[in-house]
Amino acid sequence: RSDLIKLIIKDNASAILLGVLLSVGVLSLLTIGFSEQVNHYLTLQLLPVFTVTLAMISMLSVFACYFPLRQYINKPVIHALKGSE
């Protein structure tokens, strides 16, 4: 069971990481482009907000990957393969 969960997370981690890195890159480019308008809004107080947001997105992504496949993960393999040819 743990091997299946690791496989699901490993398969989807690259897509999630790519999305997060792309988002951070676009946000950085926008911040550089509009630095005068955004400069007084960027403080160290936003760091915990960013961390919590990133953690919630990660948990939601793991849940979205696990939830549809839980019926196959929780059943023994012999029952999952029964009837397949």
N, CA, C and O atoms as a GROMACS GRO file, in nm:
protein
  340
    1ARG      N    1   0.082  -0.119   0.000
    1ARG     CA    2   0.000   0.000   0.000
    1ARG      C    3   0.087   0.125   0.000
    1ARG      O    4   0.060   0.219  -0.076
    2SER      N    5   0.188   0.128   0.083
    2SER     CA    6   0.274   0.246   0.090
    2SER      C    7   0.352   0.265  -0.041
    2SER      O    8   0.381   0.378  -0.081
    3ASP      N    9   0.384   0.154  -0.107
    3ASP     CA   10   0.453   0.165  -0.236
    3ASP      C   11   0.365   0.231  -0.341
    3ASP      O   12   0.412   0.310  -0.422
    4LEU      N   13   0.236   0.197  -0.340
    4LEU     CA   14   0.143   0.259  -0.435
    4LEU      C   15   0.128   0.409  -0.408
    4LEU      O   16   0.124   0.489  -0.502
    5ILE      N   17   0.119   0.446  -0.281
    5ILE     CA   18   0.106   0.588  -0.247
    5ILE      C   19   0.231   0.664  -0.288
    5ILE      O   20   0.221   0.774  -0.342
    6LYS      N   21   0.348   0.606  -0.263
    6LYS     CA   22   0.473   0.671  -0.305
    6LYS      C   23   0.478   0.686  -0.457
    6LYS      O   24   0.523   0.788  -0.508
    7LEU      N   25   0.432   0.586  -0.529
    7LEU     CA   26   0.431   0.590  -0.674
    7LEU      C   27   0.338   0.700  -0.725
    7LEU      O   28   0.372   0.772  -0.819
    8ILE      N   29   0.221   0.713  -0.665
    8ILE     CA   30   0.126   0.817  -0.705
    8ILE      C   31   0.185   0.955  -0.680
    8ILE      O   32   0.177   1.042  -0.767
    9ILE      N   33   0.244   0.975  -0.564
    9ILE     CA   34   0.301   1.105  -0.531
    9ILE      C   35   0.420   1.135  -0.621
    9ILE      O   36   0.436   1.248  -0.668
   10LYS      N   37   0.504   1.034  -0.646
   10LYS     CA   38   0.622   1.056  -0.730
   10LYS      C   39   0.583   1.091  -0.873
   10LYS      O   40   0.647   1.175  -0.936
   11ASP      N   41   0.480   1.026  -0.925
   11ASP     CA   42   0.436   1.054  -1.062
   11ASP      C   43   0.381   1.195  -1.078
   11ASP      O   44   0.398   1.256  -1.183
   12ASN      N   45   0.317   1.246  -0.976
   12ASN     CA   46   0.253   1.377  -0.986
   12ASN      C   47   0.338   1.491  -0.930
   12ASN      O   48   0.306   1.607  -0.953
   13ALA      N   49   0.443   1.460  -0.859
   13ALA     CA   50   0.524   1.564  -0.796
   13ALA      C   51   0.593   1.652  -0.900
   13ALA      O   52   0.607   1.772  -0.877
   14SER      N   53   0.635   1.596  -1.011
   14SER     CA   54   0.705   1.678  -1.111
   14SER      C   55   0.612   1.781  -1.173
   14SER      O   56   0.653   1.895  -1.196
   15ALA      N   57   0.488   1.744  -1.200
   15ALA     CA   58   0.392   1.840  -1.256
   15ALA      C   59   0.358   1.949  -1.156
   15ALA      O   60   0.346   2.066  -1.192
   16ILE      N   61   0.343   1.912  -1.030
   16ILE     CA   62   0.312   2.010  -0.926
   16ILE      C   63   0.430   2.105  -0.907
   16ILE      O   64   0.412   2.226  -0.895
   17LEU      N   65   0.550   2.050  -0.903
   17LEU     CA   66   0.670   2.132  -0.886
   17LEU      C   67   0.689   2.226  -1.004
   17LEU      O   68   0.727   2.342  -0.985
   18LEU      N   69   0.664   2.178  -1.124
   18LEU     CA   70   0.674   2.264  -1.242
   18LEU      C   71   0.574   2.379  -1.234
   18LEU      O   72   0.609   2.493  -1.267
   19GLY      N   73   0.453   2.352  -1.190
   19GLY     CA   74   0.352   2.456  -1.175
   19GLY      C   75   0.391   2.560  -1.071
   19GLY      O   76   0.374   2.680  -1.093
   20VAL      N   77   0.444   2.514  -0.958
   20VAL     CA   78   0.486   2.607  -0.853
   20VAL      C   79   0.603   2.693  -0.901
   20VAL      O   80   0.603   2.814  -0.880
   21LEU      N   81   0.702   2.632  -0.964
   21LEU     CA   82   0.817   2.708  -1.012
   21LEU      C   83   0.778   2.806  -1.122
   21LEU      O   84   0.829   2.918  -1.124
   22LEU      N   85   0.689   2.767  -1.210
   22LEU     CA   86   0.642   2.857  -1.314
   22LEU      C   87   0.566   2.974  -1.254
   22LEU      O   88   0.581   3.088  -1.299
   23SER      N   89   0.484   2.948  -1.154
   23SER     CA   90   0.410   3.055  -1.088
   23SER      C   91   0.502   3.152  -1.017
   23SER      O   92   0.484   3.274  -1.025
   24VAL      N   93   0.602   3.100  -0.947
   24VAL     CA   94   0.698   3.186  -0.878
   24VAL      C   95   0.777   3.269  -0.980
   24VAL      O   96   0.804   3.386  -0.956
   25GLY      N   97   0.813   3.208  -1.092
   25GLY     CA   98   0.885   3.281  -1.196
   25GLY      C   99   0.803   3.394  -1.256
   25GLY      O  100   0.854   3.506  -1.272
   26VAL      N  101   0.678   3.367  -1.288
   26VAL     CA  102   0.591   3.471  -1.344
   26VAL      C  103   0.568   3.581  -1.241
   26VAL      O  104   0.569   3.699  -1.276
   27LEU      N  105   0.546   3.543  -1.116
   27LEU     CA  106   0.526   3.641  -1.010
   27LEU      C  107   0.651   3.727  -0.991
   27LEU      O  108   0.640   3.847  -0.968
   28SER      N  109   0.768   3.666  -1.000
   28SER     CA  110   0.893   3.741  -0.988
   28SER      C  111   0.909   3.839  -1.104
   28SER      O  112   0.950   3.953  -1.083
   29LEU      N  113   0.878   3.796  -1.224
   29LEU     CA  114   0.887   3.886  -1.340
   29LEU      C  115   0.789   4.003  -1.328
   29LEU      O  116   0.823   4.116  -1.360
   30LEU      N  117   0.669   3.975  -1.281
   30LEU     CA  118   0.572   4.083  -1.261
   30LEU      C  119   0.617   4.179  -1.151
   30LEU      O  120   0.596   4.300  -1.161
   31THR      N  121   0.678   4.124  -1.046
   31THR     CA  122   0.727   4.209  -0.938
   31THR      C  123   0.841   4.298  -0.986
   31THR      O  124   0.848   4.415  -0.948
   32ILE      N  125   0.929   4.244  -1.068
   32ILE     CA  126   1.038   4.325  -1.123
   32ILE      C  127   0.983   4.430  -1.218
   32ILE      O  128   1.029   4.544  -1.217
   33GLY      N  129   0.887   4.394  -1.299
   33GLY     CA  130   0.829   4.486  -1.395
   33GLY      C  131   0.751   4.600  -1.332
   33GLY      O  132   0.754   4.712  -1.381
   34PHE      N  133   0.683   4.571  -1.224
   34PHE     CA  134   0.602   4.673  -1.156
   34PHE      C  135   0.656   4.700  -1.016
   34PHE      O  136   0.578   4.712  -0.921
   35SER      N  137   0.787   4.710  -1.002
   35SER     CA  138   0.849   4.720  -0.870
   35SER      C  139   0.808   4.847  -0.795
   35SER      O  140   0.794   4.844  -0.673
   36GLU      N  141   0.790   4.956  -0.865
   36GLU     CA  142   0.754   5.081  -0.796
   36GLU      C  143   0.615   5.073  -0.735
   36GLU      O  144   0.593   5.123  -0.625
   37GLN      N  145   0.522   5.010  -0.803
   37GLN     CA  146   0.386   5.002  -0.753
   37GLN      C  147   0.371   4.898  -0.642
   37GLN      O  148   0.286   4.912  -0.554
   38VAL      N  149   0.452   4.794  -0.645
   38VAL     CA  150   0.434   4.681  -0.554
   38VAL      C  151   0.531   4.685  -0.436
   38VAL      O  152   0.513   4.612  -0.339
   39ASN      N  153   0.631   4.768  -0.443
   39ASN     CA  154   0.739   4.767  -0.346
   39ASN      C  155   0.691   4.786  -0.202
   39ASN      O  156   0.741   4.718  -0.113
   40HIS      N  157   0.598   4.876  -0.177
   40HIS     CA  158   0.555   4.901  -0.040
   40HIS      C  159   0.459   4.793   0.012
   40HIS      O  160   0.429   4.792   0.131
   41TYR      N  161   0.412   4.704  -0.073
   41TYR     CA  162   0.327   4.593  -0.029
   41TYR      C  163   0.408   4.469   0.011
   41TYR      O  164   0.361   4.387   0.089
   42LEU      N  165   0.529   4.457  -0.042
   42LEU     CA  166   0.612   4.340  -0.014
   42LEU      C  167   0.687   4.358   0.117
   42LEU      O  168   0.775   4.444   0.128
   43THR      N  169   0.653   4.278   0.216
   43THR     CA  170   0.720   4.283   0.346
   43THR      C  171   0.749   4.140   0.391
   43THR      O  172   0.709   4.043   0.327
   44LEU      N  173   0.820   4.129   0.502
   44LEU     CA  174   0.849   3.996   0.557
   44LEU      C  175   0.724   3.932   0.617
   44LEU      O  176   0.723   3.812   0.644
   45GLN      N  177   0.620   4.011   0.638
   45GLN     CA  178   0.496   3.955   0.691
   45GLN      C  179   0.427   3.866   0.589
   45GLN      O  180   0.342   3.784   0.625
   46LEU      N  181   0.461   3.880   0.463
   46LEU     CA  182   0.401   3.796   0.359
   46LEU      C  183   0.464   3.657   0.351
   46LEU      O  184   0.407   3.567   0.290
   47LEU      N  185   0.581   3.640   0.411
   47LEU     CA  186   0.649   3.510   0.405
   47LEU      C  187   0.567   3.397   0.470
   47LEU      O  188   0.555   3.290   0.410
   48PRO      N  189   0.509   3.416   0.590
   48PRO     CA  190   0.424   3.309   0.644
   48PRO      C  191   0.300   3.282   0.559
   48PRO      O  192   0.256   3.168   0.547
   49VAL      N  193   0.244   3.386   0.500
   49VAL     CA  194   0.127   3.369   0.414
   49VAL      C  195   0.165   3.285   0.293
   49VAL      O  196   0.090   3.196   0.253
   50PHE      N  197   0.281   3.313   0.234
   50PHE     CA  198   0.329   3.236   0.120
   50PHE      C  199   0.353   3.090   0.159
   50PHE      O  200   0.318   2.999   0.084
   51THR      N  201   0.412   3.069   0.276
   51THR     CA  202   0.441   2.934   0.322
   51THR      C  203   0.312   2.855   0.346
   51THR      O  204   0.302   2.738   0.307
   52VAL      N  205   0.215   2.917   0.412
   52VAL     CA  206   0.088   2.849   0.438
   52VAL      C  207   0.015   2.819   0.308
   52VAL      O  208  -0.041   2.711   0.291
   53THR      N  209   0.017   2.914   0.215
   53THR     CA  210  -0.048   2.893   0.085
   53THR      C  211   0.016   2.777   0.010
   53THR      O  212  -0.053   2.693  -0.046
   54LEU      N  213   0.148   2.774   0.009
   54LEU     CA  214   0.220   2.666  -0.058
   54LEU      C  215   0.191   2.530   0.007
   54LEU      O  216   0.176   2.430  -0.062
   55ALA      N  217   0.183   2.528   0.140
   55ALA     CA  218   0.151   2.403   0.210
   55ALA      C  219   0.009   2.356   0.178
   55ALA      O  220  -0.014   2.237   0.158
   56MET      N  221  -0.084   2.448   0.173
   56MET     CA  222  -0.223   2.411   0.142
   56MET      C  223  -0.237   2.361  -0.001
   56MET      O  224  -0.311   2.266  -0.027
   57ILE      N  225  -0.166   2.424  -0.095
   57ILE     CA  226  -0.169   2.378  -0.233
   57ILE      C  227  -0.109   2.238  -0.244
   57ILE      O  228  -0.160   2.154  -0.316
   58SER      N  229  -0.001   2.214  -0.171
   58SER     CA  230   0.062   2.082  -0.173
   58SER      C  231  -0.031   1.975  -0.115
   58SER      O  232  -0.042   1.866  -0.171
   59MET      N  233  -0.097   2.006  -0.004
   59MET     CA  234  -0.189   1.909   0.056
   59MET      C  235  -0.308   1.882  -0.036
   59MET      O  236  -0.352   1.768  -0.048
   60LEU      N  237  -0.359   1.986  -0.099
   60LEU     CA  238  -0.471   1.968  -0.191
   60LEU      C  239  -0.429   1.884  -0.312
   60LEU      O  240  -0.507   1.801  -0.360
   61SER      N  241  -0.308   1.904  -0.360
   61SER     CA  242  -0.258   1.827  -0.474
   61SER      C  243  -0.242   1.680  -0.438
   61SER      O  244  -0.278   1.592  -0.516
   62VAL      N  245  -0.187   1.653  -0.321
   62VAL     CA  246  -0.170   1.514  -0.278
   62VAL      C  247  -0.307   1.448  -0.261
   62VAL      O  248  -0.325   1.333  -0.301
   63PHE      N  249  -0.401   1.520  -0.202
   63PHE     CA  250  -0.536   1.465  -0.186
   63PHE      C  251  -0.601   1.440  -0.321
   63PHE      O  252  -0.668   1.338  -0.339
   64ALA      N  253  -0.583   1.532  -0.416
   64ALA     CA  254  -0.643   1.516  -0.549
   64ALA      C  255  -0.582   1.398  -0.623
   64ALA      O  256  -0.649   1.337  -0.706
   65CYS      N  257  -0.458   1.365  -0.596
   65CYS     CA  258  -0.395   1.249  -0.659
   65CYS      C  259  -0.437   1.119  -0.590
   65CYS      O  260  -0.455   1.016  -0.656
   66TYR      N  261  -0.452   1.123  -0.459
   66TYR     CA  262  -0.482   1.002  -0.382
   66TYR      C  263  -0.629   0.965  -0.387
   66TYR      O  264  -0.662   0.847  -0.403
   67PHE      N  265  -0.718   1.062  -0.373
   67PHE     CA  266  -0.861   1.034  -0.356
   67PHE      C  267  -0.922   0.950  -0.468
   67PHE      O  268  -0.994   0.855  -0.438
   68PRO      N  269  -0.897   0.980  -0.596
   68PRO     CA  270  -0.959   0.897  -0.701
   68PRO      C  271  -0.908   0.753  -0.704
   68PRO      O  272  -0.977   0.664  -0.753
   69LEU      N  273  -0.789   0.729  -0.653
   69LEU     CA  274  -0.730   0.595  -0.660
   69LEU      C  275  -0.738   0.518  -0.529
   69LEU      O  276  -0.684   0.407  -0.521
   70ARG      N  277  -0.803   0.572  -0.429
   70ARG     CA  278  -0.804   0.505  -0.298
   70ARG      C  279  -0.875   0.371  -0.301
   70ARG      O  280  -0.842   0.283  -0.222
   71GLN      N  281  -0.972   0.353  -0.390
   71GLN     CA  282  -1.040   0.223  -0.396
   71GLN      C  283  -0.944   0.113  -0.440
   71GLN      O  284  -0.958  -0.001  -0.397
   72TYR      N  285  -0.848   0.146  -0.524
   72TYR     CA  286  -0.749   0.046  -0.568
   72TYR      C  287  -0.638   0.030  -0.466
   72TYR      O  288  -0.580  -0.078  -0.453
   73ILE      N  289  -0.608   0.137  -0.395
   73ILE     CA  290  -0.500   0.131  -0.296
   73ILE      C  291  -0.543   0.050  -0.174
   73ILE      O  292  -0.464  -0.027  -0.120
   74ASN      N  293  -0.666   0.067  -0.131
   74ASN     CA  294  -0.712   0.002  -0.009
   74ASN      C  295  -0.751  -0.144  -0.028
   74ASN      O  296  -0.762  -0.217   0.070
   75LYS      N  297  -0.773  -0.188  -0.152
   75LYS     CA  298  -0.806  -0.328  -0.180
   75LYS      C  299  -0.677  -0.408  -0.197
   75LYS      O  300  -0.577  -0.355  -0.244
   76PRO      N  301  -0.680  -0.534  -0.160
   76PRO     CA  302  -0.565  -0.619  -0.193
   76PRO      C  303  -0.550  -0.630  -0.346
   76PRO      O  304  -0.647  -0.617  -0.420
   77VAL      N  305  -0.430  -0.652  -0.389
   77VAL     CA  306  -0.399  -0.654  -0.532
   77VAL      C  307  -0.478  -0.762  -0.605
   77VAL      O  308  -0.519  -0.742  -0.719
   78ILE      N  309  -0.499  -0.875  -0.542
   78ILE     CA  310  -0.569  -0.985  -0.608
   78ILE      C  311  -0.712  -0.946  -0.643
   78ILE      O  312  -0.764  -0.990  -0.746
   79HIS      N  313  -0.776  -0.864  -0.560
   79HIS     CA  314  -0.912  -0.819  -0.589
   79HIS      C  315  -0.914  -0.713  -0.698
   79HIS      O  316  -1.008  -0.706  -0.777
   80ALA      N  317  -0.810  -0.631  -0.704
   80ALA     CA  318  -0.802  -0.528  -0.807
   80ALA      C  319  -0.780  -0.590  -0.945
   80ALA      O  320  -0.826  -0.536  -1.046
   81LEU      N  321  -0.709  -0.703  -0.950
   81LEU     CA  322  -0.679  -0.767  -1.077
   81LEU      C  323  -0.785  -0.868  -1.120
   81LEU      O  324  -0.782  -0.915  -1.234
   82LYS      N  325  -0.878  -0.900  -1.033
   82LYS     CA  326  -0.981  -0.999  -1.065
   82LYS      C  327  -1.068  -0.949  -1.180
   82LYS      O  328  -1.119  -0.837  -1.176
   83GLY      N  329  -1.084  -1.030  -1.281
   83GLY     CA  330  -1.167  -0.994  -1.395
   83GLY      C  331  -1.092  -0.922  -1.505
   83GLY      O  332  -1.149  -0.898  -1.612
   84SER      N  333  -0.967  -0.886  -1.482
   84SER     CA  334  -0.892  -0.821  -1.590
   84SER      C  335  -0.826  -0.928  -1.675
   84SER      O  336  -0.789  -1.035  -1.626
   85GLU      N  337  -0.811  -0.899  -1.801
   85GLU     CA  338  -0.755  -0.999  -1.892
   85GLU      C  339  -0.625  -0.953  -1.950
   85GLU      O  340  -0.563  -1.024  -2.030
   0.00000   0.00000   0.00000
